[in-house]
Amino acid sequence: MSGGGVIIGAAADSDARALVELRRAILSEGAWFTAEPGEVADDVRVRAERLREARRSGNQVHLVARGGGELVGMVAVEGGRLRRVRHVGRLEIMVARPWRGRGVGAALLEAALVSARLHPALEKVELAVYAHNARALTLYERFGFVQEGRRVRQQRLADGTYADEVWMARWLRPPSA
Ligand SMILES: CC(C)(COP(=O)(O)OP(=O)(O)OC[C@H]1O[C@@H](n2cnc3c(N)ncnc32)[C@H](O)[C@@H]1OP(=O)(O)O)[C@@H](O)C(=O)NCCC(=O)NCCS
């Protein structure tokens, strides 16, 4: 699948290093995710093992965007491990800074929703996003995600200010019961 000048495909074990580097670069921006740089261990071997486990799980999607010979974005939908939440997939998406605003995020999200629908176990996709992340909010709304709640001043940032967290979700198909 292609879009935004990139090719979208399944993440391979050999993408583990580039995925770790992409996350490290984006966490160092300090603006979009809860983890601060270096706070959560993310190692290439563990990442490759997680990708292998994901393929066996039946309720996970891991896709990457490739452009200019490099990995420039990723999206994951990870279904719950416990039975009562196996139908709910948690979405994570990131695009390398130079590639943002060119439709890569939209191409990744569209492909992730198509792939998620192929997993009968997955019914709903949810995510948490900072209320200040206008680009991400625009993208999610465009793809049918609706706000389910807002956690006020849920996170205290390094500069002492607080951020609200917005919870959004969308169903992959009409609820079965
Ligand atoms: C959020 C992110 C994945 C979106 O990917 P992207 O490739 O930049 O997004 P796209 O180019 O597909 O554009 C998405 C939409 O945002 C809109 N947009 C672009 N810049 C914007 C801005 N500053 N404010 C509001 N909307 C904006 C675009 O117009 C587009 O909407 P449209 O298609 O209706 O015109 C990407 O910017 C990113 O990785 N950001 C840092 C990490 C992050 O925030 N991840 C999500 C955490 S919840």
The ligand as a Gaussian input file, in Angstrom:
#p B3LYP/6-31G(d) Opt

LIG

0 1
 C        0.615000      12.684000      14.507000
 C        1.345000      12.171000      13.266000
 C        1.439000      10.652000      13.335000
 C        0.518000      12.565000      12.027000
 O        1.215000      12.141000      10.880000
 P        1.490000      13.150000       9.683000
 O        2.119000      12.395000       8.588000
 O        2.201000      14.335000      10.203000
 O       -0.022000      13.549000       9.335000
 P       -0.683000      13.852000       7.920000
 O        0.274000      14.562000       7.028000
 O       -1.245000      12.568000       7.413000
 O       -1.817000      14.908000       8.331000
 C       -2.782000      14.630000       9.274000
 C       -3.799000      15.746000       9.339000
 O       -3.328000      16.772000      10.221000
 C       -3.504000      18.054000       9.595000
 N       -2.467000      18.938000      10.129000
 C       -1.206000      19.093000       9.713000
 N       -0.563000      19.957000      10.520000
 C       -1.441000      20.341000      11.455000
 C       -1.380000      21.205000      12.573000
 N       -0.243000      21.836000      12.907000
 N       -2.497000      21.362000      13.322000
 C       -3.642000      20.720000      13.018000
 N       -3.754000      19.864000      11.977000
 C       -2.663000      19.695000      11.205000
 C       -3.340000      17.758000       8.140000
 O       -3.920000      18.805000       7.372000
 C       -4.063000      16.446000       8.010000
 O       -5.463000      16.614000       7.979000
 P       -6.225000      16.612000       6.573000
 O       -5.806000      15.365000       5.880000
 O       -7.664000      16.629000       6.993000
 O       -5.747000      17.827000       5.842000
 C        2.760000      12.797000      13.114000
 O        2.649000      14.178000      12.967000
 C        3.692000      12.455000      14.268000
 O        4.351000      11.420000      14.254000
 N        3.757000      13.336000      15.291000
 C        4.646000      13.108000      16.432000
 C        4.251000      11.851000      17.209000
 C        2.790000      11.876000      17.607000
 O        2.231000      12.917000      17.918000
 N        2.172000      10.680000      17.605000
 C        0.800000      10.540000      18.054000
 C        0.743000      10.518000      19.539000
 S       -0.921000      10.281000      20.126000

